Amino acid sequence: MASGFSCPLRVRWSEVDAQGVVFNPNYFVYADVAGTEFFRAAGVMNGDHPDMGQSYVVDARATFSASARFDDLLDIRVSVPRVGRSSYEVRSDMLRDDELIAQVTLTYVRALDGKSEPLSDVFRATLAGLAPPEG
C-alpha cells in the first residue's frame, strides 16, 4: 500500500488560469482528493478509526518543479513518510508522464477540544503500516 498507491486526476478547466496553468492552491485540493482515496483504499475511512475525524492539518507545504496545465493527466502517488506521537505526514507526489512536477506535504495533528492528543495505538499502527520502510 505505501509504495504502490496511485490516484489519477485530470486537470479540469475550472482549475486553471487564463494561460491554462493550474492555479497554485488547487495542488492542495489534489493532495486532499488523493489522500482521501489513499486512506479509503487502506480501509481507514471506515468508522474503525475515529482518530481520522479528529485530525487537523497544521502545516501544508508545496514544492513545484513544473506547472500542470489544462487536461493534463496527473498520477498522484501518496505515502505516509512520518508517524509521530500525535501527528503524521501525508505526502503527495504529483507526476505528469513520470516527471515529478509538484510535491505537497500535509502534517496532521490529532486534537480534542483544541488540544493535541496522542494518536490511538491502533491508528498509529495502521499509519505505520502505510509508511514506506526505512532504510
C-alpha positions in Angstrom: 0.0 0.0 0.0 2.7 2.5 1.0 4.8 2.5 -2.1 2.3 1.5 -4.8 -0.7 3.7 -4.3 -1.5 6.0 -7.2 -4.5 8.2 -7.9 -5.1 9.5 -11.4 -6.5 13.0 -11.7 -7.2 15.0 -14.9 -6.8 18.8 -14.7 -10.2 20.5 -15.3 -10.9 23.8 -17.0 -12.1 25.4 -13.8 -8.7 24.8 -12.1 -6.5 26.8 -14.5 -5.8 30.5 -15.0 -6.1 32.4 -18.3 -2.8 30.8 -19.5 -4.1 27.3 -18.9 -1.8 26.7 -16.0 -3.2 25.2 -12.7 -3.8 27.9 -10.1 -1.4 27.0 -7.2 -4.0 26.4 -4.4 -5.5 23.6 -6.5 -2.5 21.4 -5.8 -3.6 21.3 -2.2 -7.1 20.2 -3.3 -5.4 17.5 -5.5 -3.5 16.3 -2.5 -6.6 16.1 -0.4 -8.5 14.2 -3.0 -5.7 11.7 -3.5 -5.1 11.4 0.3 -8.8 10.5 0.8 -8.6 7.8 -1.8 -5.3 6.5 -0.3 -6.9 6.2 3.1 -10.1 4.7 1.6 -8.1 2.0 -0.2 -6.3 1.3 3.1 -9.6 0.9 5.0 -9.0 3.9 7.2 -12.1 5.9 6.1 -14.5 3.5 7.8 -15.7 4.0 11.4 -12.9 1.9 12.9 -10.5 4.8 13.1 -12.1 7.8 14.9 -8.6 9.4 15.1 -9.1 10.2 11.4 -12.0 12.5 12.1 -10.1 14.2 14.9 -7.0 15.0 12.8 -6.5 18.5 11.5 -3.9 20.0 9.1 -1.4 22.2 10.9 1.1 22.6 8.2 0.8 22.5 4.4 3.8 22.7 2.1 4.1 22.6 -1.7 7.2 22.4 -3.9 6.9 23.0 -7.6 9.2 21.9 -10.4 6.9 22.4 -13.3 3.3 23.5 -14.0 0.3 21.3 -14.6 -1.9 22.5 -17.4 -5.5 22.1 -18.6 -6.3 18.5 -19.5 -3.0 17.0 -18.1 -3.4 13.6 -16.6 -1.6 13.6 -13.3 -0.5 10.5 -11.4 -0.6 11.3 -7.7 1.4 9.0 -5.5 0.5 9.1 -1.8 2.6 8.0 1.1 2.9 8.5 4.9 6.5 9.3 5.5 6.3 10.1 9.2 4.1 8.9 12.1 4.7 10.6 15.5 3.0 10.6 18.9 0.1 12.9 18.0 0.8 13.8 14.4 1.6 12.3 10.9 2.5 13.5 7.5 0.9 12.6 4.2 2.9 13.3 1.1 1.5 13.5 -2.4 4.0 13.3 -5.3 2.3 14.7 -8.5 3.7 13.3 -11.7 2.9 14.0 -15.3 4.3 11.4 -17.7 6.6 10.1 -14.9 8.1 13.6 -14.3 7.6 14.9 -10.7 6.0 18.4 -11.2 4.9 19.1 -7.6 5.0 17.7 -4.1 2.5 18.5 -1.4 3.1 17.5 2.3 0.3 17.9 4.8 1.0 17.5 8.5 -2.0 16.4 10.6 -2.3 16.6 14.4 -5.0 14.7 16.4 -6.7 17.3 18.6 -9.6 17.1 21.1 -11.2 20.2 22.4 -8.4 22.3 20.8 -5.6 20.4 22.4 -3.1 17.9 20.9 -3.8 14.3 21.9 -1.8 11.1 21.2 -3.0 9.1 18.3 -4.5 5.8 19.4 -2.2 2.8 19.3 -4.5 1.2 16.6 -4.4 4.2 14.4 -0.7 4.7 14.8 -0.1 1.1 13.9 -2.3 1.4 10.9 -0.4 4.5 9.7 2.9 2.8 10.4 1.8 0.0 8.1 1.2 2.6 5.4 4.6 4.3 5.9 7.4 3.3 3.5 10.1 1.1 5.0 13.1 2.8 6.5 16.5 2.2 5.0 
